[in-house]
Protein backbone atom coordinates (compact mmCIF):
# COMPACT_ATOMS: atom_id res chain seq x y z
CA UNK A 1 0.00 0.00 0.00
CA UNK A 2 1.28 3.43 -0.91
CA UNK A 3 1.45 5.45 2.30
CA UNK A 4 2.14 8.77 0.58
CA UNK A 5 -0.25 11.54 1.47
CA UNK A 6 -1.88 13.40 -1.36
CA UNK A 7 0.36 16.39 -0.70
CA UNK A 8 3.38 14.37 -1.78
CA UNK A 9 1.91 13.51 -5.14
CA UNK A 10 0.86 16.93 -6.42
CA UNK A 11 2.46 20.30 -7.15
CA UNK A 12 3.25 22.56 -4.21
CA UNK A 13 0.68 25.08 -5.45
CA UNK A 14 -2.09 22.62 -4.59
CA UNK A 15 -0.82 21.59 -1.16
CA UNK A 16 -3.15 23.72 0.87
CA UNK A 17 -6.27 22.33 -0.79
CA UNK A 18 -5.20 18.78 -0.02
CA UNK A 19 -4.18 18.96 3.63
CA UNK A 20 -5.47 16.15 5.79
CA UNK A 21 -7.65 17.55 8.55
CA UNK A 22 -6.45 16.19 11.86
CA UNK A 23 -6.24 17.50 15.41
CA UNK A 24 -2.69 17.36 16.73
CA UNK A 25 -1.52 17.69 20.28
CA UNK A 26 1.61 19.31 18.91
CA UNK A 27 1.74 23.09 18.63
CA UNK A 28 3.81 24.37 15.71
CA UNK A 29 5.81 27.58 15.94
CA UNK A 30 7.89 29.11 13.13
CA UNK A 31 10.27 32.01 13.70
CA UNK A 32 12.44 33.83 11.20
CA UNK A 33 15.22 35.18 13.42
CA UNK A 34 17.15 36.80 10.56
CA UNK A 35 14.55 38.65 8.42
CA UNK A 36 17.06 41.27 7.26
CA UNK A 37 19.58 38.81 5.78
CA UNK A 38 19.39 37.64 2.13
CA UNK A 39 18.36 34.15 3.26
CA UNK A 40 15.82 35.47 5.72
CA UNK A 41 14.30 37.66 3.03
CA UNK A 42 14.19 34.70 0.65
CA UNK A 43 12.30 32.71 3.28
CA UNK A 44 9.75 35.48 3.76
CA UNK A 45 9.31 36.04 0.02
CA UNK A 46 9.33 32.50 -1.37
CA UNK A 47 8.13 30.36 1.56
CA UNK A 48 6.88 32.25 4.60
CA UNK A 49 5.75 31.51 8.12
CA UNK A 50 2.11 30.92 7.15
CA UNK A 51 2.97 28.36 4.51
CA UNK A 52 5.34 26.54 6.86
CA UNK A 53 2.69 26.39 9.59
CA UNK A 54 0.14 25.11 7.10
CA UNK A 55 2.33 22.27 5.83
CA UNK A 56 3.76 21.01 9.14
CA UNK A 57 0.60 19.14 10.28
CA UNK A 58 0.44 17.30 6.94
CA UNK A 59 4.11 16.32 7.15
CA UNK A 60 3.50 15.18 10.73
CA UNK A 61 0.59 13.02 9.55
CA UNK A 62 2.73 11.55 6.80
CA UNK A 63 5.48 10.58 9.26
CA UNK A 64 2.88 8.90 11.48
CA UNK A 65 1.58 6.96 8.49
CA UNK A 66 5.02 5.79 7.41
CA UNK A 67 5.82 4.63 10.96
CA UNK A 68 2.31 3.14 11.33
CA UNK A 69 1.63 5.11 14.47
CA UNK A 70 -2.14 5.40 14.32
CA UNK A 71 -2.63 5.76 18.10
CA UNK A 72 -1.33 8.67 20.19
CA UNK A 73 0.28 6.25 22.64
CA UNK A 74 2.51 4.95 19.82
CA UNK A 75 4.00 8.38 19.18
CA UNK A 76 6.63 10.61 20.71
CA UNK A 77 5.02 13.27 22.83
CA UNK A 78 5.97 16.61 21.30
CA UNK A 79 3.98 19.43 22.93
CA UNK A 80 5.67 22.21 20.94
CA UNK A 81 7.71 21.93 17.75
CA UNK A 82 9.72 25.03 16.84
CA UNK A 83 11.24 25.83 13.45
CA UNK A 84 13.86 28.56 13.47
CA UNK A 85 15.28 30.25 10.39
CA UNK A 86 18.69 31.44 11.56
CA UNK A 87 22.35 31.80 10.61
CA UNK A 88 24.87 29.05 11.35
CA UNK A 89 27.41 26.94 9.43
CA UNK A 90 25.77 24.00 7.71
CA UNK A 91 22.28 23.34 6.40
CA UNK A 92 19.83 22.16 9.05
CA UNK A 93 19.81 20.35 12.37
CA UNK A 94 17.55 19.33 15.25
CA UNK A 95 18.07 20.05 18.94
CA UNK A 96 15.40 18.60 21.20
CA UNK A 97 12.08 19.51 19.64
CA UNK A 98 13.56 22.45 17.75
CA UNK A 99 14.47 22.49 14.06
CA UNK A 100 17.07 24.98 12.87
CA UNK A 101 17.38 25.81 9.18
CA UNK A 102 20.22 27.92 7.81
CA UNK A 103 19.09 31.06 6.02
CA UNK A 104 22.39 31.40 4.15
CA UNK A 105 22.21 27.78 2.98
CA UNK A 106 18.73 28.40 1.61
CA UNK A 107 19.91 31.52 -0.17
CA UNK A 108 22.83 29.69 -1.77
CA UNK A 109 21.14 26.40 -2.59
CA UNK A 110 17.53 27.18 -3.46
CA UNK A 111 18.08 27.56 -7.20
CA UNK A 112 16.06 28.43 -9.17
CA UNK A 113 13.97 30.38 -6.68
CA UNK A 114 10.82 28.80 -8.08
CA UNK A 115 11.73 25.49 -6.37
CA UNK A 116 12.23 27.08 -2.94
CA UNK A 117 9.06 25.61 -1.43
CA UNK A 118 9.82 22.15 -2.83
CA UNK A 119 13.34 22.17 -1.40
CA UNK A 120 12.18 23.57 1.92
CA UNK A 121 9.56 20.82 2.26
CA UNK A 122 12.23 18.22 1.54
CA UNK A 123 14.40 19.54 4.38
CA UNK A 124 11.42 19.83 6.71
CA UNK A 125 10.38 16.21 6.14
CA UNK A 126 13.86 14.99 7.05
CA UNK A 127 14.18 17.18 10.14
CA UNK A 128 10.63 16.56 11.38
CA UNK A 129 11.26 12.83 11.10
CA UNK A 130 14.13 13.30 13.55
CA UNK A 131 11.66 14.87 15.98
CA UNK A 132 9.09 12.08 15.78
CA UNK A 133 11.21 8.96 15.22
CA UNK A 134 12.36 6.65 18.02
CA UNK A 135 16.09 6.47 18.63
CA UNK A 136 16.63 4.14 21.59
CA UNK A 137 16.99 7.03 24.05
CA UNK A 138 19.79 8.35 21.82
CA UNK A 139 21.50 4.96 21.80
CA UNK A 140 20.96 4.32 18.09
CA UNK A 141 23.86 5.06 15.70
CA UNK A 142 23.64 8.56 14.28
CA UNK A 143 23.92 7.14 10.79
CA UNK A 144 20.82 5.01 11.38
CA UNK A 145 18.72 7.93 12.57
CA UNK A 146 19.91 10.03 9.61
CA UNK A 147 19.20 7.18 7.23
CA UNK A 148 15.73 6.68 8.69
CA UNK A 149 14.95 10.37 8.22
CA UNK A 150 16.05 10.11 4.59
CA UNK A 151 14.03 6.90 4.22
CA UNK A 152 10.89 8.86 5.12
CA UNK A 153 11.89 11.66 2.75
CA UNK A 154 12.31 9.16 -0.09
CA UNK A 155 8.86 7.73 0.72
CA UNK A 156 7.43 11.22 0.34
CA UNK A 157 8.92 11.73 -3.12
CA UNK A 158 10.51 15.02 -2.06
CA UNK A 159 14.06 14.16 -3.05
CA UNK A 160 16.14 14.69 -6.18
CA UNK A 161 15.85 11.27 -7.73
CA UNK A 162 18.42 11.81 -10.48
CA UNK A 163 21.12 12.74 -7.99
CA UNK A 164 20.14 10.66 -4.99
CA UNK A 165 22.17 7.73 -3.63
CA UNK A 166 21.66 4.61 -5.72
CA UNK A 167 21.01 1.16 -4.20
CA UNK A 168 24.21 -0.65 -3.25
CA UNK A 169 26.32 2.46 -2.69
CA UNK A 170 28.32 3.17 0.44
CA UNK A 171 31.01 1.74 2.70
CA UNK A 172 29.05 0.78 5.81
CA UNK A 173 25.44 0.19 6.78
CA UNK A 174 25.28 3.12 9.23
CA UNK A 175 26.96 5.62 6.93
CA UNK A 176 23.76 7.63 7.11
CA UNK A 177 21.48 9.55 4.77
CA UNK A 178 20.99 7.94 1.35
CA UNK A 179 23.35 5.01 1.96
CA UNK A 180 21.47 3.85 5.04
CA UNK A 181 18.08 4.71 3.56
CA UNK A 182 18.75 2.41 0.61
CA UNK A 183 19.90 -0.34 2.98
CA UNK A 184 16.68 0.03 4.96
CA UNK A 185 14.75 -0.36 1.71
CA UNK A 186 16.67 -3.57 1.06
CA UNK A 187 15.78 -4.85 4.53
CA UNK A 188 12.14 -4.00 3.78
CA UNK A 189 12.38 -6.24 0.73
CA UNK A 190 13.40 -9.13 2.99
CA UNK A 191 10.71 -8.41 5.56
CA UNK A 192 7.90 -6.03 4.58
CA UNK A 193 7.64 -3.33 7.21
CA UNK A 194 11.13 -3.97 8.59
CA UNK A 195 11.95 -0.27 9.02
CA UNK A 196 8.65 0.35 10.80
CA UNK A 197 9.29 -2.59 13.14
CA UNK A 198 12.85 -1.43 13.80
CA UNK A 199 11.64 2.06 14.66
CA UNK A 200 9.13 0.63 17.16
CA UNK A 201 11.82 -1.51 18.79
CA UNK A 202 13.95 1.57 19.36
CA UNK A 203 11.37 3.26 21.57
CA UNK A 204 13.33 2.67 24.77
CA UNK A 205 16.73 1.33 23.76
CA UNK A 206 18.81 0.21 20.78
CA UNK A 207 20.59 -3.05 20.06
CA UNK A 208 22.18 -4.38 16.86
CA UNK A 209 20.55 -7.71 17.74
CA UNK A 210 17.23 -6.32 16.54
CA UNK A 211 18.26 -7.36 13.00
CA UNK A 212 18.72 -10.94 14.19
CA UNK A 213 15.30 -10.85 15.86
CA UNK A 214 13.62 -9.48 12.74
CA UNK A 215 15.64 -10.98 9.89
CA UNK A 216 17.57 -13.85 11.47
CA UNK A 217 20.99 -12.42 10.58
CA UNK A 218 23.41 -9.91 12.13
CA UNK A 219 23.60 -6.53 10.49
CA UNK A 220 27.14 -7.12 9.14
CA UNK A 221 25.97 -10.21 7.26
CA UNK A 222 22.94 -8.39 5.89
CA UNK A 223 25.16 -5.52 4.73
CA UNK A 224 27.51 -7.95 3.00
CA UNK A 225 24.64 -9.61 1.15
CA UNK A 226 23.21 -6.24 0.22
CA UNK A 227 26.54 -5.08 -1.21
CA UNK A 228 27.01 -8.33 -3.10
CA UNK A 229 23.57 -7.98 -4.65
CA UNK A 230 24.63 -4.70 -6.24
CA UNK A 231 28.14 -5.74 -7.24
CA UNK A 232 29.95 -4.33 -4.20
CA UNK A 233 30.06 -0.86 -5.70
CA UNK A 234 31.61 1.89 -3.55
N, C-alpha and C positions, 0 to 999 in steps of 0.2 A: 504493500500500500504506500502510495506517495504521501508523505507527511507534510509536504510543502504547503504553507498557507497561500491563499490566493495572492497576497501581496508580493510573493516571491516569484510569481509567474507573469506579471504584467508590468508595463512601464511605470516608472516612478510617478508620473503625472496622474495616475489613477489610484495611487495607494490609498488616499484618504477615503475614497468611496468604497473601499473593499476591506476596511479594518474590521476585525472580528470584535464584536461587542462583548466585553467580559469585565467583571468587577475584580480588580486586583487589590490585594492588601498593600502592595508596594506603592509608595508615593514617588513620583519621578520629578526630579529637579534638574534644570539645565541652566548653567551660568557661563556666560562669555566674560572671562576675567580680563581679556585683552582687546576690547572693542576698537581701540585706536591703532592697532597694528595691522599690517596688510592681511595677515591670516585671519585675524579677528573680524576685519571688515568683510573678507570673503565669506566667512561663516554667516554673518548677518545678512549678506546680500544673496548668496546662493543657497543657503540651507535654512538657518534661522532657528530660534528657540522654539517657536510654535510648531514647526514641522518636526523637530526632534521629539518634542513631547507627544506629538500625535502618533509617531511611529514606534515609540518605545513599548507601549503595551502590546502591539502586534508582534514585535520581535520577541518579547517575553513569552507570549502565547506559543510562538513557534518553537522556542527552546523547550518549553514544557512538553510540546507534542513530540519533538525528537527524542527527548529523554523519557517519554511515556509517563509523565508525572501528572496524572489527571486529578489527583486528590491533593489538597493543600498540605496534608501531613507528609506527602512524599517530597515536598519541595524545601529548599533553603528558605528560611525566614529572612526576608529583606524588607524591613519597614520603610527605608528611604534609600533610593538609588540616585546618586548625584552624577551628573556629567559636567565636567569642567573643560572649557576651551581655554588653554593657557599656553605659556611658553616654557619649553624645556627641551633638552637634547633628546632626539628619538622621535617616535611616531605616536604611540599610545600605550597606556599601561593602566592597571587596576591596583588600587590600594583599598583594602576593605571592601566596602560597598560604594566606592567612588571610582569613576572612570575619568581618566585624564587624556585629553586629545590635544596634540601639539598644533597650535595655530600656524606656526611656520612650516611644519611638514605639510599641512593641508595646502598652504599657499604654493609651495614648491611642487607638490605631487598631483594636485587635482587639475589635470590637463586632459582635454580642454575643459574649460569651466562648466560646460554643459553637463558633464558627468559628475559634478561635485556631489549631488545628492546620492547617486549610485555608489560612489566610492565611500562616502560617509556612512551609508547604511552597512556596507561591507565591514568597515571597521567596528561599527557599533554591534553588529551581530557577534563578532569574535569577542569583543570585550564584555558584552553582556553575558555571553556564555560563561566566561570566567566567574562572573558574579553568582550565577545560578547553578553551576556544576558542582558536584561533590569532588573532594580532593583528598580524602583520607586525613582530615584535620591537618592539611598541609604536608602530609607524608608522601604523597604521590610525586614521582619525578616531574620536574618542571616541564620537560619535553612532552610528557604525556598530557598534562593539562593544556599546554599550548596546542598539541596535536588534536585534542578533543574539541577545543574551541574552533580550530580550522575545520574539523570534521563537520561541525554544525554549520559553519559558513558554506562549505561545499554543498551540503544538503539544501541550503537556501537558494543556491544558484548565483549568489552575489560574490563571485570570484572570477578572476580573469582566466578563463579556461585555456586559452592559447598559451599562456605563460606559466600556468600553475604546474606544481610538481607532478611528474608523471608516475604511475605505478611502478614500483621496483626501485625507485631512486633512493639514495641515502646510504649512510655508513652504519647507523645503529637505529634500533627500533624507537628509542626515546630521543631522537634528534630534534623532534618538535615540529610544529607547523605542518607544512604539506607532507613531509616525509612520514611523520607519525600518523597523520590523517589517512594517508593512503594505506598504511599498514593496518589501521583500524578497519578500513573498508575490506581489506583482505580477510581479517578475522571475522567480519560480518558474513563473508561468503562461506566460511567454514561453519559458523553457527549464527543463523539469522538473529539479529538483536544483540549480538555480542557486546557492542559498545554501550548499549543501554544497560545491559546487565552489569558490565564492569563499572559503569558510573554509579549504579545503585550499591554495589559492593563497597565502594569507596566512601560511603556516607560517614563512617566513623574512623576507619583506618585504611591503610594501603598495604598490600602484600603482593609480590610478584607471583605467589602461588595461585592467585586468582585465575591466571591463565590455565594452570593445570586443572583447577576445579571446573572451569568452563569448557576448555578445549582438550584436556587430557595431555597437554604437552607444556614444558617450560617455555618461557618467552623467547629464550635464545634459539631453541629448536624451531619455533614458529617463524622467527625472523630469518633463519637460514633457509627454510623451505620457501618462504616468501621471496627472498632474493633469488633463489635458484629458479623459481617460476618465471622470473623476468630477466634471466640471463646474467644475474649478479652485476648489473650495471651500477656504476658509482652514483 
